[in-house]
Amino acid sequence: MTAARERSDAAAAAGPVIRPYRPADRDAIARICLLTAAGGGDATGVYSDDTLMPEVYALPYVDYAPDLAFVVVGGGGDEAPVLGYVLGVADTADFIEWYRREWAPGFRRRHPTPGAPTGRDPAYSEAQLLADGGDPERMRIPELDDYPAHLHIDLLPELQGRGLGRLLIDTLRAALAERGVERLHLGMDAANSGARAFYDRLGFHELPSSTPDAPRLGIGTR
């Protein structure tokens, strides 16, 4: 067996690997966001444009803070396909201002009005999604002074339940702690009961502004 083949077999046997985001991962991030955007399931075809969810909940993050994005890749080493990610910002208030200046104008130009109906009728309508995509103030939660960072995490189904979500979040928490950020928060789809159970196991707690329809959770970085 050649040395190259031995290295390849060893990488495959090692299983999934977490590594920092690379610019070449951008399309994979968008794809995973779409495939997990319907309460944790596939949102392909739910909206008139499959780029909408990634353009609101994934791609701005890798453009603004690529150093706080981490991906998990399948067995085969760190060149294997991306199967999940965690994306974060250390200072949500600053991200809001960046989003308003750098992202929202282009988003509104690309998506001025809802497209043709798809027949799917999601609870989170396309009109709401477009409104959120153009309005960064939606991210200014009352607890922002105490929980300045926030994150988004998504894993494809084949990686769920294997401890990789915890490792991704712990990786981001450590990176934020190194920057002196003490707490972070997240918002989630109330319909995604599996995600809520996952966050509860990790020690996230409800914030005062959390509601049954729009849960907001927080946790320390250490």
C-alpha positions as CSV (number, residue, x, y, z in Angstrom):
1,M,0.0,0.0,0.0
2,T,1.3,3.4,-0.9
3,A,1.9,6.1,1.7
4,A,-0.7,8.3,0.1
5,R,-3.3,5.5,0.3
6,E,-2.4,4.9,3.9
7,R,-3.0,8.5,4.7
8,S,-6.3,8.5,2.9
9,D,-7.5,5.4,4.7
10,A,-6.4,6.8,8.1
11,A,-8.3,10.1,7.4
12,A,-11.4,8.2,6.5
13,A,-11.2,6.0,9.6
14,A,-10.8,9.1,11.8
15,G,-14.3,10.2,10.9
16,P,-15.6,13.8,10.7
17,V,-13.2,16.7,11.3
18,I,-14.0,20.2,12.5
19,R,-11.8,23.0,10.9
20,P,-12.0,26.7,10.3
21,Y,-14.1,28.0,7.4
22,R,-12.4,28.6,4.1
23,P,-13.8,30.9,1.3
24,A,-14.2,27.7,-0.9
25,D,-16.8,26.5,1.6
26,R,-19.2,29.3,0.9
27,D,-21.4,27.4,-1.6
28,A,-21.6,24.4,0.8
29,I,-22.6,26.7,3.6
30,A,-25.5,28.0,1.5
31,R,-26.5,24.5,0.5
32,I,-26.6,23.2,4.1
33,C,-28.5,26.2,5.3
34,L,-31.2,25.5,2.7
35,L,-31.3,21.8,3.4
36,T,-31.9,22.4,7.1
37,A,-34.0,25.6,7.0
38,A,-37.5,24.1,7.3
39,G,-37.6,23.3,11.0
40,G,-34.4,21.3,10.6
41,G,-35.6,19.8,7.3
42,D,-35.1,20.5,3.6
43,A,-36.5,23.9,2.5
44,T,-35.7,23.4,-1.2
45,G,-38.7,24.8,-3.2
46,V,-40.4,26.2,-0.1
47,Y,-39.8,29.8,-1.3
48,S,-39.7,31.2,-4.8
49,D,-35.9,31.5,-4.6
50,D,-33.7,28.9,-2.8
51,T,-31.0,31.6,-2.2
52,L,-33.3,33.5,0.3
53,M,-32.6,31.5,3.5
54,P,-28.8,31.4,3.0
55,E,-28.7,35.1,2.1
56,V,-30.4,36.0,5.4
57,Y,-29.1,33.4,7.9
58,A,-25.7,32.2,6.6
59,L,-23.8,34.1,3.9
60,P,-23.7,37.5,5.7
61,Y,-21.9,35.7,8.6
62,V,-19.1,34.2,6.6
63,D,-18.6,37.6,4.8
64,Y,-18.6,39.6,8.1
65,A,-16.7,37.2,10.4
66,P,-15.1,34.3,8.5
67,D,-12.7,33.8,11.4
68,L,-15.7,32.9,13.6
69,A,-17.0,30.3,11.2
70,F,-16.2,26.6,11.7
71,V,-17.2,23.6,9.5
72,V,-17.4,19.9,10.0
73,V,-16.3,17.7,7.1
74,G,-17.0,14.1,6.5
75,G,-14.5,11.2,7.0
76,G,-11.6,11.6,4.6
77,G,-9.8,14.5,6.2
78,D,-10.3,18.2,6.1
79,E,-10.6,18.2,2.3
80,A,-13.8,16.1,2.5
81,P,-17.3,17.6,1.8
82,V,-18.7,20.1,4.3
83,L,-21.6,18.6,6.2
84,G,-22.3,21.2,8.9
85,Y,-21.2,24.5,10.4
86,V,-21.4,27.0,13.2
87,L,-21.3,30.7,12.3
88,G,-20.9,33.4,14.9
89,V,-20.4,37.1,15.5
90,A,-18.7,38.5,18.6
91,D,-20.4,41.9,18.6
92,T,-24.0,41.7,17.3
93,A,-24.4,45.5,17.6
94,D,-21.5,46.0,15.2
95,F,-22.8,43.3,12.9
96,I,-26.1,45.1,12.7
97,E,-24.4,48.2,11.5
98,W,-22.3,46.3,9.0
99,Y,-25.4,44.5,7.8
100,R,-27.3,47.7,7.4
101,R,-24.5,49.3,5.4
102,E,-23.0,46.4,3.4
103,W,-25.6,43.6,3.1
104,A,-29.2,44.9,3.3
105,P,-29.0,47.2,0.3
106,G,-27.9,44.5,-2.0
107,F,-30.4,42.0,-0.5
108,R,-33.3,44.4,-1.1
109,R,-32.1,45.0,-4.7
110,R,-31.9,41.2,-5.4
111,H,-35.2,40.5,-3.7
112,P,-37.5,43.5,-4.0
113,T,-40.8,41.6,-3.7
114,P,-42.0,38.1,-3.0
115,G,-41.8,35.8,-6.0
116,A,-44.5,33.5,-7.5
117,P,-46.3,31.3,-5.0
118,T,-44.8,27.8,-4.6
119,G,-47.8,26.1,-3.1
120,R,-45.9,25.3,0.0
121,D,-47.4,28.0,2.3
122,P,-44.7,28.0,5.1
123,A,-45.6,29.5,8.5
124,Y,-42.6,31.8,8.0
125,S,-43.8,33.4,4.8
126,E,-41.7,34.7,2.0
127,A,-42.8,38.3,2.7
128,Q,-41.6,37.9,6.3
129,L,-38.3,36.4,5.1
130,L,-37.8,39.3,2.8
131,A,-38.6,41.8,5.5
132,D,-36.2,40.2,7.9
133,G,-33.5,40.1,5.2
134,G,-33.7,43.8,4.8
135,D,-34.0,44.7,8.5
136,P,-31.0,44.1,10.7
137,E,-32.7,45.7,13.7
138,R,-34.5,42.4,14.2
139,M,-31.2,41.2,15.8
140,R,-31.1,43.9,18.4
141,I,-32.5,41.9,21.3
142,P,-33.0,43.5,24.8
143,E,-30.3,41.4,26.3
144,L,-27.6,42.4,23.9
145,D,-25.4,44.2,26.4
146,D,-25.1,41.0,28.4
147,Y,-25.2,38.5,25.5
148,P,-23.3,40.4,22.7
149,A,-22.4,37.4,20.5
150,H,-24.8,35.2,18.6
151,L,-24.6,32.1,16.4
152,H,-26.2,29.9,13.8
153,I,-25.6,26.2,13.6
154,D,-26.7,23.6,11.1
155,L,-25.8,19.9,10.6
156,L,-27.0,17.6,7.8
157,P,-29.1,14.7,9.2
158,E,-26.4,12.1,8.8
159,L,-24.2,13.9,11.3
160,Q,-26.8,14.7,13.9
161,G,-26.8,12.8,17.2
162,R,-23.1,12.1,17.1
163,G,-21.8,14.9,19.4
164,L,-20.6,17.1,16.5
165,G,-23.1,19.9,17.2
166,R,-21.7,20.2,20.8
167,L,-18.1,20.2,19.4
168,L,-19.0,22.9,16.9
169,I,-20.6,25.2,19.6
170,D,-17.8,24.5,22.0
171,T,-15.3,25.5,19.3
172,L,-17.0,28.8,18.8
173,R,-17.4,29.4,22.5
174,A,-13.7,28.9,23.0
175,A,-12.9,31.3,20.1
176,L,-15.3,33.9,21.6
177,A,-13.8,33.5,25.1
178,E,-10.3,34.1,23.7
179,R,-11.6,37.5,22.5
180,G,-13.0,38.3,26.0
181,V,-16.7,37.7,25.0
182,E,-18.4,36.2,28.0
183,R,-21.8,35.3,26.7
184,L,-23.7,34.5,23.5
185,H,-27.3,34.0,22.4
186,L,-29.3,32.5,19.6
187,G,-32.8,32.5,18.2
188,M,-34.5,29.4,17.0
189,D,-37.5,28.1,15.2
190,A,-40.1,27.1,17.9
191,A,-41.2,24.2,15.7
192,N,-37.8,22.6,15.8
193,S,-38.2,20.5,19.0
194,G,-35.1,18.5,18.4
195,A,-32.9,21.6,18.3
196,R,-34.5,22.8,21.5
197,A,-33.7,19.6,23.3
198,F,-30.1,19.8,21.9
199,Y,-29.7,23.3,23.3
200,D,-31.1,22.4,26.6
201,R,-28.6,19.5,26.9
202,L,-25.8,21.9,26.3
203,G,-26.9,24.2,29.1
204,F,-28.6,27.0,27.2
205,H,-31.2,28.9,29.1
206,E,-34.2,31.1,28.1
207,L,-33.6,34.8,28.0
208,P,-36.2,37.2,29.5
209,S,-37.3,38.3,26.0
210,S,-37.9,34.7,24.9
211,T,-41.4,33.8,23.9
212,P,-43.1,30.5,22.9
213,D,-43.3,31.6,19.3
214,A,-39.7,33.0,19.2
215,P,-37.4,31.3,21.7
216,R,-34.2,33.1,22.6
217,L,-31.6,31.2,24.5
218,G,-28.3,32.2,26.0
219,I,-25.1,30.6,27.4
220,G,-21.7,31.6,28.7
221,T,-18.6,31.1,26.6
222,R,-16.6,29.3,29.4
